[in-house]
């Protein structure tokens, strides 16, 4: 009787373990055909590495905790786009300028993000060459998609290639996180606007019209599922605090108010796109509330420092890039910010989880997990 009972208990344990393994496996299954990323230095995977520009991160200690080492990411490890990819079951999204991003490597998606780039074509030009959003979208439509279509045609035969390709693009996710450089490099940094002049209405209009047009162009290429971000609290970025705030532990609220204004305009744009584009699902991701909560209450999220950078130089490590010879903190997980401008891997991980299955107020009109079921 004892033996029978023991065997039964062992079987139950094995079944439970098996179910747990199955659940874990299902959670990591690829949930979209591919992830295509458009943006700036917050999610750049190294597209600027071979450009003549100051805006690149292909040096240590960047990537110190990343499995692939130094890649050109402004982070100690994974960017926000990387963590979104992990949640979608896509381990590594290749950079568009990597020569290995061809053939079957395209099937996971491509990251077109470029440091210092903006929605406007001339944004970031003072730092050197970049890929503005218009060029990122152009590369997607004129280089990546034709190669993908050819690849699918070779795999499936000419008759089924078109349907397979169109379905692939329509079910893939477009992630767009761009716009911060348009503000920082034109109006919100001391070097660009020393007199702190207000942002004129025509500037807002030009940015929003250009952004809407680029998203519509992606739609014309067959994209149907979009995740578009607002702005995080710009006044809480270490570089901005050191440059403007009277207190090194206080955010500069003037810039935060502008970030909120911009984000509301982006949300309105997204609402209009959902009306104008049949069959499209455009999600707006309001990153501001969670980012502010983390910065104001770091200990609740496992952090110790939220107004200074882990790696850099000057007060709060916030006056220079993270490069060899600058100060590097011993424990990256304690910092909200990796360098003077960019979040740490730990912060990116928390943020990505919010977009994936967070509350509706953060991602409008639904979260990413709900979108993937459509």
Residue pairs with C-beta under 8 A, 6 or more apart in sequence:
28 89
29 89
30 88
30 89
30 90
31 88
31 89
31 372
32 88
32 90
32 171
32 172
32 173
32 225
32 372
33 107
33 167
33 168
33 171
33 172
34 90
34 106
34 107
34 108
34 109
34 110
34 168
34 172
34 173
35 81
35 84
35 85
35 88
35 90
35 93
35 108
35 109
35 172
35 173
35 175
36 109
36 110
36 111
36 112
36 140
36 144
36 172
36 173
36 174
36 175
36 223
37 43
37 45
37 81
37 93
37 109
37 110
37 111
37 112
37 113
37 175
37 176
37 177
38 112
38 113
38 133
38 136
38 137
38 140
38 174
38 175
38 176
38 177
38 178
38 214
38 218
39 81
39 112
39 113
39 114
39 117
39 175
39 176
39 177
39 178
40 113
40 114
40 115
40 116
40 117
40 118
40 124
40 177
40 178
40 179
40 180
40 181
41 55
41 57
41 74
41 113
41 114
41 115
41 116
41 181
41 341
41 342
42 74
42 79
42 80
42 113
42 177
42 180
42 342
42 343
43 79
43 80
43 81
43 82
43 111
43 113
43 175
43 177
44 57
44 72
44 73
44 74
44 79
44 111
44 113
44 114
44 115
45 71
45 72
45 73
45 79
45 81
45 82
45 93
45 94
45 95
45 111
45 113
46 56
46 57
46 58
46 71
46 72
46 73
46 95
46 97
46 98
47 72
47 95
47 96
47 97
47 111
47 112
47 113
47 114
47 115
47 131
48 55
48 56
48 72
48 97
48 114
48 115
48 116
48 129
48 130
48 131
49 56
49 58
49 72
49 97
50 97
51 128
51 129
51 130
52 128
52 129
53 115
53 116
53 127
53 128
53 129
53 130
54 116
54 127
54 128
54 321
55 115
55 116
55 124
55 127
55 128
55 130
56 72
56 115
57 63
57 70
57 72
57 73
57 74
57 75
57 115
57 321
57 322
58 70
58 71
58 72
59 70
59 323
59 324
60 70
60 324
61 76
61 311
61 322
61 324
61 328
62 70
62 72
62 73
62 74
62 75
62 76
62 322
63 69
63 70
63 71
63 73
63 75
63 76
63 77
64 76
64 77
64 328
64 332
65 76
65 77
65 332
65 345
66 73
66 75
66 76
66 77
66 78
66 345
68 92
71 95
72 95
73 79
73 82
74 115
74 322
74 338
74 339
74 341
74 342
75 338
75 342
75 343
75 344
75 345
75 348
76 310
76 311
76 332
76 338
76 344
76 345
77 332
77 345
78 86
78 345
78 348
78 349
79 348
80 177
80 343
80 348
80 351
80 352
81 93
81 111
81 113
81 175
81 177
82 92
82 93
82 348
83 348
83 349
83 351
83 352
83 353
84 175
84 227
84 352
84 355
84 356
84 368
85 91
85 92
85 93
85 109
86 352
87 352
87 353
87 356
87 368
88 173
88 356
88 372
90 108
90 109
91 108
92 108
93 108
93 109
93 110
93 111
94 100
94 101
94 105
94 106
94 108
94 109
94 110
94 111
95 101
95 110
95 111
96 110
96 111
96 112
96 131
96 136
96 139
96 143
96 144
101 110
102 147
103 147
103 151
104 151
106 144
106 147
106 148
106 151
107 148
107 151
109 172
109 173
110 140
110 144
112 131
112 136
112 137
112 139
112 140
113 131
113 136
113 177
113 178
114 130
114 131
114 132
114 136
115 124
115 130
116 123
116 124
116 127
116 128
116 130
116 181
116 185
117 123
117 124
117 130
117 131
117 132
117 133
117 136
117 178
117 181
118 124
118 132
118 133
118 178
118 179
118 181
118 182
118 185
119 132
119 133
119 178
119 179
119 182
119 207
119 210
119 211
119 214
120 132
120 182
120 186
120 206
120 207
120 210
121 132
121 134
122 132
123 132
123 181
123 182
123 185
123 186
124 130
124 132
124 181
124 185
126 185
131 139
133 176
133 178
133 210
133 211
133 214
134 210
134 214
137 214
137 217
137 218
140 218
140 221
141 217
141 218
141 221
145 169
145 221
145 222
148 165
148 168
148 169
149 161
149 162
149 165
152 161
152 164
152 165
152 168
153 161
153 165
156 164
166 222
169 221
169 222
169 223
169 224
170 222
170 223
170 224
170 225
170 279
171 224
171 225
172 223
172 225
173 225
173 226
173 227
173 368
173 371
173 372
174 215
174 218
174 223
174 225
174 226
174 227
175 226
175 227
176 215
176 226
176 227
176 228
176 229
177 229
178 211
179 207
179 211
179 231
179 262
179 266
180 231
180 232
180 234
182 207
183 199
183 231
183 234
183 258
183 259
183 262
184 192
184 234
185 192
186 192
186 193
186 203
187 193
187 197
187 199
187 203
188 234
188 240
188 255
188 258
189 239
189 240
189 243
190 243
190 244
196 254
199 258
204 262
204 265
208 265
208 266
208 269
211 266
211 269
212 269
212 272
212 273
215 226
215 228
215 273
215 282
216 273
216 276
216 277
218 226
219 277
219 280
223 280
224 279
224 280
224 281
225 280
225 281
225 371
225 372
225 374
226 273
226 280
226 281
226 282
226 283
227 283
227 285
227 355
227 363
227 368
227 371
228 266
228 270
228 282
228 283
228 284
228 285
229 266
229 284
229 285
229 287
230 259
230 262
230 263
230 264
230 266
230 267
230 284
230 285
230 286
230 287
230 288
231 259
231 262
231 263
231 266
231 287
231 288
232 259
232 287
232 288
232 291
232 343
233 251
233 255
233 256
233 259
233 288
233 291
233 292
233 295
234 240
234 255
234 256
234 258
234 259
235 241
235 244
235 245
235 251
235 252
235 253
235 254
235 255
235 256
235 257
235 259
236 251
236 252
236 256
236 291
236 292
236 295
236 306
236 307
237 337
237 340
237 341
238 307
238 308
238 309
238 312
238 316
238 317
238 318
238 337
238 339
238 340
238 341
239 318
239 319
239 340
239 341
240 252
240 255
241 248
241 250
241 251
241 252
241 307
241 316
241 318
242 248
242 314
242 315
242 316
242 318
242 319
242 340
244 252
244 254
244 255
245 251
245 252
248 307
248 308
248 315
248 316
249 307
250 307
251 295
251 307
256 292
259 288
260 288
263 286
263 288
266 284
267 284
267 286
267 364
270 282
270 283
270 284
270 364
271 284
273 280
273 282
274 280
274 281
274 282
274 365
281 371
281 374
283 363
283 364
283 365
283 366
283 367
283 368
283 371
284 363
284 364
285 355
285 362
285 363
286 361
286 362
286 363
286 364
287 351
287 362
289 361
289 362
290 350
290 351
290 354
290 358
290 362
291 351
293 300
293 301
294 301
294 303
294 306
294 336
294 347
294 350
295 306
295 307
295 336
296 306
298 304
298 305
298 306
298 336
301 350
302 333
302 346
303 333
303 334
303 335
303 336
303 346
303 347
304 334
304 335
305 334
305 335
305 336
305 337
306 335
306 336
306 337
307 316
308 316
308 317
308 318
308 335
308 337
309 316
309 317
309 318
309 322
309 335
309 337
309 338
309 339
309 340
310 317
310 322
310 328
310 329
310 332
310 334
310 335
310 337
310 338
310 339
310 344
311 317
311 322
311 326
311 327
311 328
311 329
311 338
311 339
312 318
312 319
312 320
312 321
312 322
312 326
312 327
312 339
312 340
313 319
313 320
313 326
313 327
314 320
317 326
317 327
317 329
317 339
317 340
318 340
319 340
320 326
320 340
321 339
321 340
322 328
322 338
322 339
322 340
329 335
332 338
332 344
332 345
332 346
333 344
333 346
335 344
335 346
336 343
336 344
336 346
336 347
337 343
337 344
337 347
338 344
338 345
343 351
354 362
354 363
355 362
355 363
355 367
355 368
356 367
356 368
356 369
357 367
357 368
357 369
358 367
359 367
360 366
360 367
